[in-house]
Amino acid sequence: MTNCPMATMDSMAARLLGLAALLASPGAWACFDCRKLVEARVYGPDFASNLLALLMPLAVLGVLGVLVYFHETILDRLKNARQLDQ
């Protein structure tokens, strides 16, 4: 990495541009006649299983993040538990 201020500004500009693109994106839409069919399909009987399938990777990443963040504490507690057992 360089210490050039322009490199930092370019990176920041790219991040802000990406965030602006995400915030400015339009929501999903359907024509008036199809809207009821789309809503019925999305909120159908398998809505909970679809939602769970979408959220599962986030849960796994969250657990991995917590394990990485607290790995030293976890290892210290395991060492102390082994020492108490002996």
C-alpha positions as CSV (number, residue, x, y, z in Angstrom):
1,M,0.0,0.0,0.0
2,T,1.1,3.5,-0.7
3,N,0.9,6.5,1.5
4,C,-0.4,8.6,-1.3
5,P,-3.5,10.6,-0.3
6,M,-5.0,10.1,-3.8
7,A,-5.0,6.4,-3.4
8,T,-7.0,6.8,-0.2
9,M,-9.4,9.2,-1.8
10,D,-10.0,6.9,-4.8
11,S,-10.7,4.0,-2.4
12,M,-13.1,6.2,-0.4
13,A,-14.8,7.5,-3.5
14,A,-15.3,3.9,-4.7
15,R,-16.9,2.9,-1.4
16,L,-19.2,5.9,-1.4
17,L,-20.2,5.3,-5.0
18,G,-21.0,1.7,-4.2
19,L,-23.0,2.6,-1.1
20,A,-24.9,5.3,-3.1
21,A,-25.7,2.7,-5.8
22,L,-27.1,0.3,-3.2
23,L,-29.2,3.0,-1.5
24,A,-30.5,4.5,-4.8
25,S,-31.6,1.2,-6.3
26,P,-35.3,0.8,-6.9
27,G,-37.3,-1.8,-5.2
28,A,-38.7,-4.8,-7.0
29,W,-41.9,-4.2,-8.9
30,A,-44.5,-6.0,-10.9
31,C,-47.4,-4.9,-13.1
32,F,-50.7,-4.3,-11.4
33,D,-52.1,-7.7,-12.6
34,C,-49.0,-9.7,-11.7
35,R,-48.4,-8.1,-8.3
36,K,-50.9,-10.3,-6.4
37,L,-49.4,-13.4,-8.0
38,V,-45.9,-12.3,-7.1
39,E,-46.9,-11.6,-3.5
40,A,-48.7,-14.9,-3.2
41,R,-45.6,-16.7,-4.5
42,V,-43.2,-14.8,-2.2
43,Y,-45.3,-15.1,1.0
44,G,-46.5,-18.7,0.2
45,P,-46.4,-21.7,2.5
46,D,-42.7,-22.2,2.1
47,F,-41.8,-18.6,3.1
48,A,-40.2,-19.6,6.4
49,S,-38.0,-22.2,4.9
50,N,-36.8,-19.8,2.1
51,L,-36.1,-17.1,4.7
52,L,-34.1,-19.6,6.8
53,A,-32.1,-20.7,3.8
54,L,-31.3,-17.1,3.0
55,L,-30.3,-16.3,6.6
56,M,-28.2,-19.4,7.2
57,P,-25.0,-18.1,5.6
58,L,-25.2,-15.0,7.7
59,A,-25.6,-17.0,10.9
60,V,-22.6,-19.1,10.0
61,L,-20.5,-16.0,9.2
62,G,-21.6,-14.5,12.5
63,V,-20.6,-17.6,14.5
64,L,-17.2,-17.7,12.7
65,G,-16.7,-14.0,13.4
66,V,-17.4,-14.5,17.1
67,L,-15.0,-17.5,17.3
68,V,-12.3,-15.5,15.6
69,Y,-12.8,-12.5,17.8
70,F,-12.8,-14.5,21.1
71,H,-10.3,-17.3,20.1
72,E,-7.7,-16.2,22.7
73,T,-10.3,-16.2,25.5
74,I,-11.6,-19.6,24.4
75,L,-8.2,-21.1,24.3
76,D,-7.3,-19.7,27.7
77,R,-10.4,-21.2,29.2
78,L,-9.7,-24.6,27.6
79,K,-6.2,-24.5,29.1
80,N,-7.5,-23.6,32.5
81,A,-10.1,-26.4,32.3
82,R,-7.5,-29.0,31.4
83,Q,-5.2,-27.8,34.2
84,L,-8.1,-28.2,36.7
85,D,-8.8,-31.7,35.4
86,Q,-5.3,-32.9,36.0
